[in-house]
């Protein structure tokens, strides 16, 4: 099976232009491709997972990845899939986020000499002359066509700023610039980026001729990948200080039955033959599939030791024994206890399991809190400070979130 055929078999490819040419480049290790990452936070999250895994697969096949950090486009903000205008970030914040991304990407991609490279589009976008850009690039874009693009149609009713309207031009210019300076001949992106990507391909061909090699390919990173990053708590981060390896493991351990095999196929590096056999699994076997998924992805992001620890901790919880040493833990200081006691509502907020007293109250009223496997039924219930000594207590929020609490 060729590299391109494997991408298809894993369900990664949604749309392409010039499929024959793309297949030839990818299968022969001749693709110099980029994927863009918007530096809106100081950590990547699981919504980026598909892109990272794709870059790793293609690099293993001899192709060269370019990780493009949107330090310049991040100053504008992509309107795709948004109903409001993004908050502007300072250049210092963007640079900090870029530095954090590089460290996390190195777990997936080899940035050694002659290997993958990371670039920040602020390097060229911030130097552009506005009038020159209008003359050289703006003339290649039809406003009528831009307004028909899905990324802009979604925002027209809410209001689309002229600042955001320029995002397609900026992203297109990225491809044009890297085509000329880095030999970038292919771009990958989520299905919400299709219009922007076509703009880049068209710009290259209009400026450099129809024979210019510039391919586009989109993945299901929006409809499939991005939704993977959402939970009741918010994003699941790759930074262990934001989402612990145990929480990360638990997130994947608790994916739905209908999604587990899809995730294994798209995101792990297990052989397709093995996954095809797992497609026949059903019932309790799907729990085993979820363990495999959680273990493989935790190992990929956090290393084998953390994956083993997370798996053992999770198994211990479900069997009623085992170590809780690797479970997310909060240490409470004396100031949290009033008269040697702490209320259930305050406990949830102090541990970060609920952002407010109101949400904590609703969680308890809905039967969503348990302490040491005993459901908390009364919002006024309190716990003694002595309860948190030694091994502490285990709070269970809902059906999937576990948290250990100790006394400091």
Backbone torsions as a table, in degrees:
resi	resn	phi	psi	omega
1	UNK	NA	130.9	179.6
2	UNK	-76.5	168.0	179.3
3	UNK	-59.7	-45.8	-178.7
4	UNK	-64.6	-40.4	178.7
5	UNK	-64.1	-35.1	177.9
6	UNK	-67.3	-40.3	176.5
7	UNK	-59.2	-40.5	177.7
8	UNK	-66.2	-44.5	-177.5
9	UNK	-64.9	-28.6	179.2
10	UNK	-86.0	-0.1	176.3
11	UNK	76.5	28.2	-174.4
12	UNK	-92.3	-20.9	-173.2
13	UNK	-102.3	127.4	179.1
14	UNK	-103.6	-52.1	-178.4
15	UNK	-142.5	152.3	176.4
16	UNK	-143.9	159.9	163.6
17	UNK	-113.5	149.7	174.5
18	UNK	54.2	53.9	-171.8
19	UNK	-57.2	-41.7	-177.9
20	UNK	-60.7	-44.3	179.8
21	UNK	-67.2	-41.0	178.9
22	UNK	-61.8	-45.4	-179.5
23	UNK	-60.5	-42.1	-179.2
24	UNK	-63.5	-43.7	-179.4
25	UNK	-66.3	-49.2	-176.2
26	UNK	-64.0	-45.0	-175.4
27	UNK	-70.4	-22.0	-178.5
28	UNK	-107.8	13.9	175.9
29	UNK	67.0	26.7	-177.2
30	UNK	-104.7	1.8	-178.5
31	UNK	-80.9	127.8	168.2
32	UNK	-111.3	101.7	-167.4
33	UNK	-121.2	153.5	176.6
34	UNK	-124.7	151.3	169.1
35	UNK	-130.6	134.2	-177.2
36	UNK	-93.6	145.2	178.4
37	UNK	-128.4	124.1	-177.5
38	UNK	-85.4	117.0	-172.8
39	UNK	-82.8	59.8	-177.5
40	UNK	-88.6	-4.2	177.7
41	UNK	-145.1	170.7	-178.7
42	UNK	-94.0	16.9	175.5
43	UNK	-152.4	146.2	168.0
44	UNK	-73.8	159.4	177.1
45	UNK	-129.9	179.7	-173.5
46	UNK	-68.5	-13.8	172.4
47	UNK	-65.9	-19.4	176.9
48	UNK	-89.8	-4.7	-170.6
49	UNK	-58.5	-44.4	-176.3
50	UNK	-62.1	-40.2	179.1
51	UNK	-64.7	-44.1	-179.0
52	UNK	-64.6	-43.3	179.4
53	UNK	-66.1	-37.6	177.4
54	UNK	-62.6	-44.4	179.7
55	UNK	-61.2	-40.3	179.0
56	UNK	-64.9	-44.5	179.9
57	UNK	-59.9	-46.8	-176.7
58	UNK	-68.8	-35.8	176.9
59	UNK	-66.6	-37.9	177.3
60	UNK	-61.8	-25.6	179.7
61	UNK	-90.6	7.7	175.4
62	UNK	96.7	1.2	179.5
63	UNK	-86.4	162.3	-174.8
64	UNK	-110.3	116.8	179.0
65	UNK	-85.2	145.9	168.5
66	UNK	-119.5	116.8	175.6
67	UNK	-90.9	107.9	-178.0
68	UNK	-95.6	117.0	177.0
69	UNK	-93.9	128.1	-174.0
70	UNK	-83.8	58.3	177.7
71	UNK	-65.0	-30.7	178.4
72	UNK	-85.9	-51.2	178.3
73	UNK	-65.0	-26.0	176.8
74	UNK	-64.6	-20.7	176.1
75	UNK	-73.9	-16.7	179.9
76	UNK	-101.7	-53.5	-178.8
77	UNK	99.1	128.0	-179.2
78	UNK	-82.5	124.3	179.1
79	UNK	-77.0	-6.4	-175.2
80	UNK	-58.9	126.2	175.0
81	UNK	69.6	14.4	-177.4
82	UNK	-114.3	152.7	177.5
83	UNK	-112.1	-2.4	177.4
84	UNK	-142.2	168.0	-178.5
85	UNK	-80.9	135.3	-178.3
86	UNK	-69.8	146.0	176.2
87	UNK	-66.2	137.7	179.5
88	UNK	-73.1	140.1	178.1
89	UNK	-109.5	152.5	175.7
90	UNK	-78.3	159.7	178.7
91	UNK	-64.3	-31.7	178.9
92	UNK	-66.1	-42.4	178.4
93	UNK	-64.2	-44.1	179.7
94	UNK	-60.6	-43.6	-179.2
95	UNK	-64.9	-40.1	177.3
96	UNK	-60.7	-44.2	179.6
97	UNK	-64.4	-38.3	177.8
98	UNK	-61.3	-43.1	179.6
99	UNK	-62.2	-39.6	178.8
100	UNK	-66.3	-39.8	179.1
101	UNK	-59.9	-43.6	-176.2
102	UNK	-58.5	-44.4	-179.0
103	UNK	-62.0	-40.0	-179.1
104	UNK	-73.9	-36.6	-179.5
105	UNK	-66.4	-27.2	-177.3
106	UNK	-64.7	-15.5	174.6
107	UNK	-74.3	-20.8	-176.7
108	UNK	-106.2	-36.9	-166.0
109	UNK	-123.3	140.2	177.5
110	UNK	-87.5	112.8	179.1
111	UNK	-98.3	21.2	179.3
112	UNK	-66.1	176.6	-176.3
113	UNK	-59.7	127.4	-180.0
114	UNK	78.1	4.2	-178.2
115	UNK	-101.5	-140.2	178.9
116	UNK	-67.0	154.3	175.8
117	UNK	-130.9	152.8	175.0
118	UNK	-116.7	132.3	178.1
119	UNK	-131.8	156.5	179.6
120	UNK	-117.8	120.4	-175.0
121	UNK	-68.6	-6.4	172.3
122	UNK	-63.1	-25.7	-178.4
123	UNK	-59.5	-34.1	179.6
124	UNK	-112.2	-32.2	-178.1
125	UNK	-67.8	-36.1	-177.7
126	UNK	-71.7	-13.3	-178.5
127	UNK	-98.5	-3.6	-175.0
128	UNK	-67.5	142.0	172.6
129	UNK	-89.4	127.2	-171.3
130	UNK	-61.6	-48.0	-178.5
131	UNK	-65.1	-40.6	178.4
132	UNK	-63.7	-39.8	178.2
133	UNK	-63.1	-42.8	179.0
134	UNK	-60.3	-42.8	-177.7
135	UNK	-71.2	-43.5	-172.3
136	UNK	-85.8	-33.0	-173.8
137	UNK	-113.9	-44.8	-176.4
138	UNK	-57.3	-32.7	-179.1
139	UNK	-66.5	-15.4	-178.0
140	UNK	-88.5	-2.6	-175.1
141	UNK	-114.2	133.9	174.9
142	UNK	-92.8	123.1	178.5
143	UNK	-61.7	-38.1	178.5
144	UNK	-59.1	-44.1	179.0
145	UNK	-66.9	-38.7	-179.9
146	UNK	-63.1	-41.0	-179.1
147	UNK	-68.5	-21.3	177.1
148	UNK	-82.7	-13.2	-179.6
149	UNK	-65.0	139.0	-175.4
150	UNK	-59.7	-36.5	-176.9
151	UNK	-63.1	-26.8	179.0
152	UNK	-94.6	-34.0	179.7
153	UNK	-58.6	-36.8	-178.8
154	UNK	-64.3	-24.5	-174.8
155	UNK	-103.7	-8.6	-172.7
156	UNK	-60.1	-40.6	-177.5
157	UNK	-70.1	-35.4	-179.1
158	UNK	-80.1	-23.1	-177.2
159	UNK	113.8	123.7	-178.3
160	UNK	-119.5	118.7	-178.2
161	UNK	-75.8	156.1	176.6
162	UNK	-63.9	-30.6	176.7
163	UNK	-58.1	-51.8	-179.3
164	UNK	-67.5	-31.2	-178.8
165	UNK	-61.3	-23.1	-179.4
166	UNK	-82.7	-5.9	-174.3
167	UNK	-60.4	-42.4	-180.0
168	UNK	-60.3	-40.2	179.6
169	UNK	-65.1	-42.7	179.9
170	UNK	-63.6	-46.1	-179.6
171	UNK	-65.3	-38.6	177.7
172	UNK	-63.5	-40.0	179.9
173	UNK	-64.7	-33.7	176.6
174	UNK	-54.4	-50.8	-178.9
175	UNK	-62.7	-43.4	178.9
176	UNK	-59.4	-45.3	-179.2
177	UNK	-66.5	-47.0	-177.1
178	UNK	-71.5	-28.2	174.7
179	UNK	-60.3	-41.6	-176.8
180	UNK	-81.2	-34.6	-172.8
181	UNK	-99.6	-26.6	-175.7
182	UNK	-121.0	0.1	-178.7
183	UNK	70.2	24.0	-179.4
184	UNK	-69.8	119.2	-175.8
185	UNK	-116.9	9.5	-178.0
186	UNK	-156.6	145.1	176.8
187	UNK	-130.2	142.4	177.7
188	UNK	-119.9	149.2	177.6
189	UNK	-169.7	172.1	178.8
190	UNK	-74.6	165.8	-176.1
191	UNK	-66.9	-16.2	175.2
192	UNK	-78.1	-8.0	-178.3
193	UNK	-101.5	3.8	-171.7
194	UNK	-55.5	-47.1	-178.5
195	UNK	-63.0	-43.4	179.4
196	UNK	-63.1	-38.9	-178.8
197	UNK	-69.4	-41.3	176.7
198	UNK	-61.4	-33.5	176.9
199	UNK	-61.2	-39.7	178.3
200	UNK	-66.7	-43.5	178.1
201	UNK	-61.6	-44.3	-178.9
202	UNK	-66.7	-37.4	179.1
203	UNK	-62.1	-44.9	179.5
204	UNK	-61.8	-44.3	-176.2
205	UNK	-70.9	-33.2	178.5
206	UNK	-74.2	-35.2	-178.1
207	UNK	-83.8	-33.5	-171.2
208	UNK	-116.0	-1.0	177.4
209	UNK	106.2	155.1	-174.8
210	UNK	-66.1	-21.3	-177.9
211	UNK	-85.6	-2.8	179.2
212	UNK	-62.8	131.4	179.5
213	UNK	-76.3	113.4	175.4
214	UNK	-154.8	109.4	-174.5
215	UNK	-110.0	155.6	172.7
216	UNK	-130.5	148.8	177.6
217	UNK	-150.5	136.8	179.8
218	UNK	-118.5	151.4	179.1
219	UNK	-115.9	171.9	178.7
220	UNK	-86.1	43.7	-176.6
221	UNK	-74.1	-21.2	179.1
222	UNK	-84.3	-60.1	-175.1
223	UNK	-71.2	-31.3	-179.1
224	UNK	-103.5	-55.2	-172.8
225	UNK	-68.0	-45.2	-174.6
226	UNK	-68.0	-33.4	179.6
227	UNK	-69.6	-19.1	177.4
228	UNK	-66.6	-22.2	-177.9
229	UNK	-86.0	4.8	-175.9
230	UNK	-110.0	130.6	172.3
231	UNK	-136.4	-178.1	178.5
232	UNK	-62.2	-26.5	-178.9
233	UNK	-88.2	-15.9	-175.2
234	UNK	121.3	-150.6	-176.5
235	UNK	-71.6	147.7	172.2
236	UNK	-99.4	110.6	-170.8
237	UNK	-89.2	156.7	173.8
238	UNK	-85.1	-17.4	177.2
239	UNK	-73.7	120.5	-177.6
240	UNK	-64.8	-18.0	176.9
241	UNK	-78.3	-17.1	178.0
242	UNK	-100.5	-41.9	175.7
243	UNK	-131.5	112.3	-176.6
244	UNK	-64.3	156.8	176.6
245	UNK	-54.7	-35.4	178.1
246	UNK	-66.7	-45.1	178.2
247	UNK	-62.7	-39.3	178.7
248	UNK	-62.4	-46.9	178.0
249	UNK	-59.2	-45.9	-177.8
250	UNK	-63.4	-35.3	178.3
251	UNK	-58.3	-48.7	-178.3
252	UNK	-74.4	-30.3	178.1
253	UNK	-64.9	-23.2	-174.8
254	UNK	-107.4	17.5	176.0
255	UNK	-65.3	159.1	-178.1
256	UNK	-68.3	154.0	179.5
257	UNK	-56.4	-35.8	-177.0
258	UNK	-75.5	-14.7	-175.8
259	UNK	-105.5	-17.3	-169.1
260	UNK	-62.6	-45.3	-179.6
261	UNK	-69.8	-34.3	176.4
262	UNK	-61.8	-43.9	179.4
263	UNK	-66.2	-41.3	178.4
264	UNK	-60.9	-41.8	-178.5
265	UNK	-67.4	-42.6	-175.6
266	UNK	-78.5	-36.6	-164.3
267	UNK	-110.6	-21.4	-180.0
268	UNK	-95.2	171.1	178.7
269	UNK	-110.1	22.2	174.4
270	UNK	-67.0	147.1	-179.5
271	UNK	-60.2	144.2	-179.7
272	UNK	-61.9	-32.1	179.6
273	UNK	-62.6	-40.3	178.3
274	UNK	-66.7	-40.1	179.9
275	UNK	-68.0	-37.5	177.9
276	UNK	-59.5	-37.9	176.9
277	UNK	-66.9	-37.4	-179.8
278	UNK	-68.4	-22.9	177.8
279	UNK	-59.6	-21.0	-179.4
280	UNK	-85.0	-9.8	-176.6
281	UNK	-70.3	149.7	177.1
282	UNK	-154.4	171.0	178.4
283	UNK	59.8	-130.8	-177.3
284	UNK	-65.9	-21.0	178.3
285	UNK	-63.6	-26.2	179.2
286	UNK	-66.1	-28.1	175.3
287	UNK	-65.1	-37.7	175.2
288	UNK	-64.2	-40.6	177.8
289	UNK	-61.9	-38.8	179.0
290	UNK	-66.4	-37.5	176.1
291	UNK	-63.2	-42.4	179.4
292	UNK	-62.7	-46.9	178.6
293	UNK	-58.4	-50.8	-177.1
294	UNK	-61.8	-42.7	-178.9
295	UNK	-65.6	-48.1	-176.6
296	UNK	-61.7	-42.3	-177.5
297	UNK	-75.8	-35.2	176.5
298	UNK	-66.3	-39.2	176.7
299	UNK	-62.9	-40.0	-179.2
300	UNK	-64.0	-40.4	-175.2
301	UNK	-89.1	-41.4	-171.2
302	UNK	-114.1	-4.9	179.8
303	UNK	97.6	160.5	-173.8
304	UNK	-65.3	-39.7	-178.3
305	UNK	-60.7	-45.9	179.5
306	UNK	-66.4	-35.2	178.8
307	UNK	-65.0	-42.2	178.2
308	UNK	-64.0	-45.4	-179.9
309	UNK	-60.2	-44.5	-179.0
310	UNK	-64.3	-41.1	-179.2
311	UNK	-66.0	-42.7	180.0
312	UNK	-65.4	-39.9	178.7
313	UNK	-64.2	-44.1	-179.9
314	UNK	-63.5	-44.1	179.6
315	UNK	-63.7	-37.7	178.4
316	UNK	-62.4	-38.8	179.1
317	UNK	-63.5	-45.0	-176.0
318	UNK	-74.5	-23.0	179.7
319	UNK	-94.1	-5.2	179.4
320	UNK	85.8	10.9	179.1
321	UNK	-146.6	-161.3	176.9
322	UNK	86.6	171.2	-175.6
323	UNK	-80.4	145.9	174.3
324	UNK	-111.5	13.7	-172.9
325	UNK	-61.7	-29.2	-175.2
326	UNK	-101.4	10.5	177.1
327	UNK	-78.8	146.8	174.2
328	UNK	-52.9	132.5	-171.0
329	UNK	-133.4	140.8	172.8
330	UNK	-119.6	134.5	175.0
331	UNK	-105.2	119.2	-178.2
332	UNK	-91.8	135.5	175.9
333	UNK	-91.2	171.1	-173.4
334	UNK	-59.8	-29.8	-176.8
335	UNK	-64.9	-16.5	179.8
336	UNK	-79.6	-12.3	-175.8
337	UNK	-105.5	129.1	178.1
338	UNK	-104.6	109.9	-176.2
339	UNK	65.2	32.2	178.4
340	UNK	79.3	9.9	-179.0
341	UNK	-132.0	158.0	174.6
342	UNK	-136.6	135.6	-179.4
343	UNK	-77.2	157.6	-178.4
344	UNK	-60.0	-40.8	179.9
345	UNK	-63.7	-49.2	179.8
346	UNK	-63.0	-33.2	179.9
347	UNK	-64.6	-44.3	178.9
348	UNK	-62.1	-41.7	-179.6
349	UNK	-69.9	-41.7	-178.8
350	UNK	-62.0	-31.0	180.0
351	UNK	-86.4	-5.0	-178.0
352	UNK	78.1	11.1	179.4
353	UNK	-79.0	-20.6	173.7
354	UNK	-137.0	139.6	-176.9
355	UNK	-79.2	-15.0	-175.8
356	UNK	-150.6	162.4	176.6
357	UNK	-62.1	-37.9	-178.9
358	UNK	-62.2	-44.4	179.5
359	UNK	-68.2	-37.0	177.7
360	UNK	-63.3	-41.3	179.3
361	UNK	-61.8	-44.4	-179.2
362	UNK	-64.9	-39.0	-179.7
363	UNK	-60.9	-45.5	180.0
364	UNK	-65.4	-44.3	-179.6
365	UNK	-61.9	-28.2	179.4
366	UNK	-89.5	5.0	177.8
367	UNK	76.2	27.1	-174.4
368	UNK	-98.5	9.6	179.2
369	UNK	-124.0	134.4	174.0
370	UNK	-135.7	145.2	177.4
371	UNK	-123.5	120.7	-176.2
372	UNK	50.7	46.7	176.2
373	UNK	69.9	10.2	176.9
374	UNK	-111.2	124.0	-177.2
375	UNK	-67.2	137.1	176.0
376	UNK	-91.2	114.3	-174.0
377	UNK	-101.9	-16.6	-173.8
378	UNK	-115.5	124.3	179.9
379	UNK	-65.6	-16.7	179.8
380	UNK	-93.5	3.8	-178.0
381	UNK	-64.7	142.7	179.7
382	UNK	-123.7	162.0	-180.0
383	UNK	-130.1	138.6	179.5
384	UNK	-74.8	149.8	178.3
385	UNK	-58.5	-35.3	-178.5
386	UNK	-63.7	-22.8	179.4
387	UNK	-62.5	-24.7	-172.8
388	UNK	-96.9	3.7	178.9
389	UNK	-79.0	165.4	179.9
390	UNK	65.5	-121.0	-178.6
391	UNK	-77.1	-9.3	179.4
392	UNK	76.2	-161.9	179.2
393	UNK	-122.8	156.3	178.2
394	UNK	-110.6	119.2	175.8
395	UNK	-95.7	134.8	174.6
396	UNK	-114.7	121.0	177.4
397	UNK	-105.0	119.3	-176.2
398	UNK	64.5	-142.7	-178.3
399	UNK	-103.4	-9.9	-167.4
400	UNK	-126.8	-17.6	-172.9
401	UNK	-103.0	123.1	178.1
402	UNK	-117.0	145.1	-177.0
403	UNK	-151.1	130.8	178.7
404	UNK	-96.8	140.7	-179.9
405	UNK	-127.0	127.3	179.6
406	UNK	-119.6	167.1	172.6
407	UNK	-93.8	136.4	-177.6
408	UNK	-77.9	NA	NA
